[in-house]
Amino acid sequence: MSLPVRLIVALAVSAAPLACKHASAESRGTAHDALFAVAWVQTSAEYEAAALQAYAAAGHMLEAALADPTWTAAVEQTGDFSALPPAIIVDVDETVLDNSAYQARLVVSGAQYSSATWDAWIEARKGTAIPGAVALLGAAAAKGVRVFYLSNRDVRQAEATRDNLARLHFPDADDLDTFYFRDVARGWKDKSPRRAEVAKTHRVIFMFGDNLFDFVEKERPALPERAAMVEERASWWGSRWFIIPNPMYGSWDDALFGYDNKKTPAQKQEARLDALDLAQ
């Protein structure tokens, strides 16, 4: 059976040499933790449908959000914000930019994430647009909504990211005024202070992300705490908060092994197995 075009392209641009057809299954990436997740993101119609659904849902809510001066999507927004101009806050990676080709390279080469390969990927500016993102954000911008990009990419990577987004015709990507990246010198390690900064000057009508912490944060919450964080704002999902599925990586996985990145891949895999519910 032939491989889907998106996967062929992702593998072809890999910096790591592809394994030959006589190589072992393990060396070709079939034992890699992320194989199923990356294959789903890159090849499934269901992934594209889920992304389109999230952005279309926001489109259906746009007029109501703009018309209601009491409407906000930021828990950090307090006081009288009714006269502030509207804004949308978006995460970047796997929310508006698809970086699954980088993940595919790791799978094929058998490698793990490293800051060196990730930095090189960002500088290459090869991220593609998540389905539905450009259309929704462009439509909102045409109605006077400012788009802010809040990413945990380092501030030194902001220009390369801006250029990548501008090439894909994302709005508000002409300069770095709307790019609030991780900047320890400014106290911008977590996203909450950055959301609060946006909320000082704009009424935040929507937020988009692929990670729970793109919407609300807590220091290393355990699984029950994460569930409670979702339930606390249950009515906001699909109306003010819109999440793009990302099974490849994220705090959902980190929580399974206590946010301990010193654990080995084998230890992480054991933690994932231990977390499974067998419904006895």
NORLINTA-V302609 format. One record per residue. N is the residue number from 0. RES is the residue in three letters. SS is DSSP state (~ for helix, > for strand, _ for the rest). D_FIRST is the distance of its C-alpha to the first C-alpha in Angstrom with 2 decimals. Layout:
N&RES&SS&D_FIRST  N&RES&SS&D_FIRST
This chain:
0&MET&_&0.00  1&SER&_&3.82  2&LEU&_&6.65  3&PRO&_&9.37  4&VAL&~&12.31  5&ARG&~&14.77  6&LEU&~&13.11  7&ILE&~&12.68  8&VAL&~&16.34  9&ALA&~&17.53  10&LEU&~&16.41  11&ALA&~&17.77  12&VAL&_&21.14  13&SER&_&21.50  14&ALA&_&24.83  15&ALA&_&23.68  16&PRO&_&22.02  17&LEU&_&18.37  18&ALA&_&18.02  19&CYS&_&17.07  20&LYS&_&14.32  21&HIS&_&17.29  22&ALA&_&18.54  23&SER&_&18.93  24&ALA&_&16.70  25&GLU&~&19.78  26&SER&~&20.35  27&ARG&~&16.88  28&GLY&~&17.82  29&THR&~&16.38  30&ALA&_&20.05  31&HIS&_&21.12  32&ASP&_&22.92  33&ALA&_&21.35  34&LEU&~&17.61  35&PHE&~&16.99  36&ALA&~&19.54  37&VAL&~&18.27  38&ALA&~&14.65  39&TRP&~&16.36  40&VAL&~&18.66  41&GLN&~&16.27  42&THR&~&13.47  43&SER&_&15.23  44&ALA&~&17.20  45&GLU&~&19.68  46&TYR&~&20.71  47&GLU&~&21.47  48&ALA&~&23.33  49&ALA&~&25.36  50&ALA&~&26.46  51&LEU&~&27.41  52&GLN&~&29.25  53&ALA&~&31.33  54&TYR&~&32.46  55&ALA&~&33.10  56&ALA&~&35.23  57&ALA&~&37.30  58&GLY&~&37.81  59&HIS&~&39.25  60&MET&~&41.67  61&LEU&~&42.74  62&GLU&~&45.85  63&ALA&~&47.13  64&ALA&~&46.73  65&LEU&~&48.59  66&ALA&~&51.34  67&ASP&_&52.21  68&PRO&_&54.20  69&THR&_&53.97  70&TRP&_&50.16  71&THR&_&48.59  72&ALA&_&45.32  73&ALA&_&46.77  74&VAL&_&48.56  75&GLU&_&50.43  76&GLN&_&51.97  77&THR&_&55.57  78&GLY&_&58.82  79&ASP&_&59.22  80&PHE&_&56.16  81&SER&_&56.60  82&ALA&_&57.66  83&LEU&_&54.91  84&PRO&>&52.29  85&PRO&>&48.79  86&ALA&>&45.90  87&ILE&>&42.34  88&ILE&>&41.21  89&VAL&>&37.58  90&ASP&_&35.90  91&VAL&_&33.77  92&ASP&>&30.81  93&GLU&_&28.00  94&THR&_&30.53  95&VAL&_&30.86  96&LEU&>&28.92  97&ASP&>&25.27  98&ASN&_&25.16  99&SER&~&21.76  100&ALA&~&20.91  101&TYR&~&23.82  102&GLN&~&22.49  103&ALA&~&19.08  104&ARG&~&21.19  105&LEU&~&22.96  106&VAL&~&19.92  107&VAL&~&18.49  108&SER&~&22.03  109&GLY&_&23.06  110&ALA&_&26.04  111&GLN&_&28.01  112&TYR&_&29.53  113&SER&_&32.57  114&SER&~&35.01  115&ALA&~&34.72  116&THR&~&30.99  117&TRP&~&31.34  118&ASP&~&34.37  119&ALA&~&32.57  120&TRP&~&29.74  121&ILE&~&32.43  122&GLU&~&34.29  123&ALA&~&31.21  124&ARG&_&31.20  125&LYS&_&27.43  126&GLY&_&27.25  127&THR&>&25.91  128&ALA&>&27.42  129&ILE&_&26.45  130&PRO&_&25.80  131&GLY&_&29.21  132&ALA&~&31.35  133&VAL&~&32.78  134&ALA&~&33.62  135&LEU&~&35.47  136&LEU&~&37.31  137&GLY&~&38.24  138&ALA&~&39.62  139&ALA&~&41.60  140&ALA&~&42.94  141&ALA&~&44.12  142&LYS&_&46.25  143&GLY&_&47.86  144&VAL&_&45.72  145&ARG&>&45.44  146&VAL&>&42.13  147&PHE&>&42.53  148&TYR&>&39.80  149&LEU&>&40.42  150&SER&>&38.18  151&ASN&>&38.52  152&ARG&>&37.63  153&ASP&>&40.79  154&VAL&~&43.31  155&ARG&~&42.96  156&GLN&~&39.37  157&ALA&~&40.55  158&GLU&~&40.92  159&ALA&~&37.43  160&THR&~&36.08  161&ARG&~&38.38  162&ASP&~&37.24  163&ASN&~&33.54  164&LEU&~&34.41  165&ALA&~&36.74  166&ARG&~&34.14  167&LEU&_&32.00  168&HIS&_&35.13  169&PHE&_&35.94  170&PRO&_&39.61  171&ASP&_&42.39  172&ALA&_&40.67  173&ASP&_&43.34  174&ASP&_&45.16  175&LEU&_&45.10  176&ASP&_&47.52  177&THR&_&44.89  178&PHE&>&42.99  179&TYR&>&44.15  180&PHE&>&42.34  181&ARG&>&43.19  182&ASP&>&46.60  183&VAL&~&48.55  184&ALA&~&51.67  185&ARG&~&51.81  186&GLY&_&51.04  187&TRP&>&47.58  188&LYS&_&45.58  189&ASP&_&44.55  190&LYS&_&43.68  191&SER&~&46.53  192&PRO&~&49.20  193&ARG&~&47.12  194&ARG&~&46.63  195&ALA&~&50.39  196&GLU&~&51.01  197&VAL&~&49.09  198&ALA&~&50.95  199&LYS&~&54.27  200&THR&~&53.74  201&HIS&>&51.15  202&ARG&>&50.41  203&VAL&>&46.87  204&ILE&>&45.31  205&PHE&>&41.65  206&MET&>&39.71  207&PHE&>&35.98  208&GLY&>&34.21  209&ASP&_&31.36  210&ASN&_&33.85  211&LEU&~&36.80  212&PHE&~&39.12  213&ASP&~&38.37  214&PHE&_&40.58  215&VAL&_&43.01  216&GLU&_&43.74  217&LYS&_&45.31  218&GLU&_&45.68  219&ARG&_&43.06  220&PRO&_&42.90  221&ALA&_&41.74  222&LEU&~&39.23  223&PRO&~&42.02  224&GLU&~&43.52  225&ARG&~&40.27  226&ALA&~&39.95  227&ALA&~&43.57  228&MET&~&43.00  229&VAL&~&40.36  230&GLU&~&42.61  231&GLU&~&45.69  232&ARG&_&44.35  233&ALA&~&42.28  234&SER&~&43.47  235&TRP&~&42.37  236&TRP&>&38.62  237&GLY&_&37.23  238&SER&_&40.60  239&ARG&_&41.64  240&TRP&>&38.91  241&PHE&>&35.23  242&ILE&>&32.58  243&ILE&_&29.06  244&PRO&_&26.70  245&ASN&_&25.97  246&PRO&_&24.46  247&MET&_&24.11  248&TYR&_&27.84  249&GLY&_&31.29  250&SER&~&34.54  251&TRP&~&32.91  252&ASP&~&31.47  253&ASP&~&34.68  254&ALA&~&36.73  255&LEU&~&35.07  256&PHE&~&36.69  257&GLY&_&39.85  258&TYR&_&38.91  259&ASP&_&39.49  260&ASN&_&37.39  261&LYS&_&39.04  262&LYS&_&37.07  263&THR&_&34.56  264&PRO&~&30.82  265&ALA&~&31.45  266&GLN&~&34.34  267&LYS&~&32.38  268&GLN&~&29.65  269&GLU&~&32.48  270&ALA&~&33.97  271&ARG&~&30.77  272&LEU&~&30.65  273&ASP&~&34.35  274&ALA&_&33.87  275&LEU&_&31.60  276&ASP&_&33.37  277&LEU&_&32.96  278&ALA&_&35.13  279&GLN&_&37.35
